[in-house]
Amino acid sequence: MKISLFLILVFSFSAQASPPPCTVWQVKVRAHPVKKYKRKDGAEYSKATREEHCRDKFPTVTHWQDRFLNITPNGWPESREKFKYWSQADKEAVLKALSVQPRVLRELSAKLVRGVVSNSPKNPGTTVKNIDTIALYDVFFTSTNQDRILSHELSHLYLHGLDPEKLTSLVEELGWRQKMLSRELIRLKDAPRLKQDSDQSITEDIANHLEDFLSDEIGLRKKFPKRHELIKRLVPSDFKLEKP
């Protein structure tokens, strides 16, 4: 009886002392010494040993981890497009690109689906606002510009929440006008385009500009200084890509 009681106590202590197993979204950090240091806010920390623990791989976007859908989204407008199950590697590629996005883009609500090929074969992503869903295709996962692509797709959702008056000023500067006796917007023929597909729709044009504001701000400011200034007034001061 004494031996049994001893073993129970030993195993009970071991179970309590061992850290919980890490999830697929975490990495295990081994116990290691931490030197005495002082934080920017003035708080001082003594020399210590940090115990073994689990650390989130993508701590700023943990709320996106459950948004990966493995089914064809209801209401998807392109019936010929095919979708497939997410691999863990593909999920992590998306979360890595999400992690560097501005805070306001990371805070958006959207579902993510894994497309195969878009109806426009070179298209890496599609966003459908009325069902708050972003599809990312094979092209996205072979691209070296994943951060930029995701900025563009998130901008399609973000622009709907922008200040209407400031947004109207940008729309007019981009060369869009309301067609007479219609709610349709058309683009002036002599208005310079930022990209080839900028004539496709006003939302595509704005998303193109927000994408360049994040990934090529100097180039955008040189080419279209007034547009750059209007976007700067439209978005928060921390609307910038963050370092990983």
N, C-alpha and C positions, 0 to 999 in steps of 0.2 A: 504493500500500500504506500509506503514511504517513497519508493522508487517511482511509482506511477504518478504520485502527486508532484514529485520533483520534475518529471518529464512534462507534465501538463503545464507547470509554471514556466519551464524553459521555453516550450513552444508558444505559449501565450505571449511571453515577453518578446520573442522573436517576431511574431506576427504584428505586434504593436509597433515595434521599432523599425520594421521594414517599410520603406516608402511604397505608396500604391503604384501599381504598374502604370506606365505612361500610355496614353492613347495614341492613335495614329496621327493626331494633330500636335503631338508633343515630342520632345527629345529628352533623354535622360542626361542630367548634369551630375557628374560624380562629385563626391565631397572634395572640397578644396579650401586652402587657406585664403583669407581675405585680408589684405593689408589695411591698416588704419587709413581712413580717408575723410575728406570734408566735402559735402555736397555744395552745389551752387547756392542753395538757400541758407548756408551757414551751419547746417546740422553736422555734427561730428560723429563718426562711428569708429569704435575701437577695433583693434586687430581681433579676428575671430576665425573660426572654421565653419564654412558653409556646408551643411549636411547635403547628402545626395537628394536630388529632387527632380521633378519634371518641369520643363519649361516649354511654354507655348511656342510653336514655330512661327506663328503669325499673330502676335498678341493684339494688334489693332483691328483685326478683322475676324475675330472668333465668332461674331454674330452672323457671318456669312457661311459658316461651315455646314449648316443644315439647309442651305438654299439650293443645293444641286439636285435637280430633278432627273430621274431616269426614265421618264415617260414623255411622249409627245404632248406638248402643252395644249390645253384646251384653248380654242380660239386662234391658233397659229394660222396666219393668213396664207402661207405657202403650203398647200396640201401635198406637193410632190417632194418636199424636203424630208430627209430621213434623219432620225435621231438615234443615239446609242447610249449605252451605260457609261458613266464616268469612271475612269481609272483614278486611283489615288494620285498618280503622278500628274494627271491633267488637272485635278482639283487643286493640287499644290501650286502648279504653274499659275493658275488663275488667282489664288490667294496671294501669291508673291507679287503679282502685278497690281492687285488691289491694295496691297500694303503701302505702296508708294504714292497712291492717289491722294489728292487733297481731302481733308477731313469731311467737307460737305459732300463729296462724292462717295466716300466710304460709308456715310450715314444714310444713304439712299436705301429704299426697300426694293428689292428685285429678286426674281428667281433666275436660275442659270440652267440652261439646257445644252447638251453636247450634240451639236449638229455634225453632219458628215460633210456635205458639200452644199453650198448655197445655190439658189437658182442663178445667181451671178457668180460663176465658179471662182473668181479671184477674191470674192468678198470674204473677209475673215470673221465678220460678226454682224448680227442684225439685232436691233432693239425694237420691240413692239410695246408702245406705251400703254395702250388700253388693257393689256394683261400684265404689265410690269415684268416683262421677261426678256432676257438677253440670251441669244443663241451664239455660241462660239463654235466655229467649224474647224476642220482639219488644218486649214491654212493658218489659223491663229497659232496653233501649237508648233508649227514649223517656222514661225516668224521670229525675227530678232527684235521686233518693235511691239512686243506684247503690252508694255506699259502704255504706249501711245494708242494702240487699238482700243484698249479698255477705257482710256480717257474719253475717246470719241463715243463709244457706246454709252457710257455713263452720262455723258453730256446730253444725249438725247432725252434722258429722263430728267436731268437737273434743270434744263432750260425752262421746263414748264412751271417751275416754282420761282422764277426770277421776277424782279420788280417790273410790272407791265410797262410803266412809263419809260424806264431806262431801256427796257428791251425794245420798245418801239423806236427809240432813237437809233439803236444799233441796226434794226431791221431796215430803216430808211437809208442809213449810211451804206448798207450792203447793196442797196439798189432795188429793194422789193417794194412794189406798189399794189394796192388793191385794184383789181380789175373792175372797170365801170359796170354798175348794175349787177355786181356779183361779189361774193365773199372770197373768191379765189385770189390768191396773190401771184403776181407775175414779176419777173425780174427784168429790169431795164436792160436792153441789148448792149448799151455802152458801159454798163457797170462792170468794172474789172472783177474777174473771178479769182478766188483764192486757189481753188482746185477744180479739176475737170468736172467733177460731179456736183459742184456748188449750185448748178442750175436745177438740180433734181427736185429740191424742195427747200423751203425756208428753214426747216429743222435740220436738214443735212448741211446747209450752208453755215448755220450757227454752230452746229457740232464741229464742223471743220475748223472754225475760228477758235473755239474753246480748246480744241485739241492742240492747235498750233500755239496758242497762248501758253499752254502748259509745257509743250515739248520743244518749241522753237520761238520763244518770246522775242528774242532779238531780231530774228528774221521777220516776224510779223510786224514788229514796230518799225523796222526799216521800210518794209514794203507798203504797209497801210497804217501810218502813225495815228490817224484819227480813229480808225477801227480799234486799234490797240488801246487807245485812251478810253473809248466808250466801254470796252470790255473791262478795263481796270476799274471803272466806276460801278460796273454791274456786279462784280464778284467780290467776295471778302478778301481782305489783305493776305490771308494765308492760303489763297487759291494757288498753290504751287505743288509740284511733285516733291515728295519727301524722300530723303536719303534712306536706303534700307538699313 
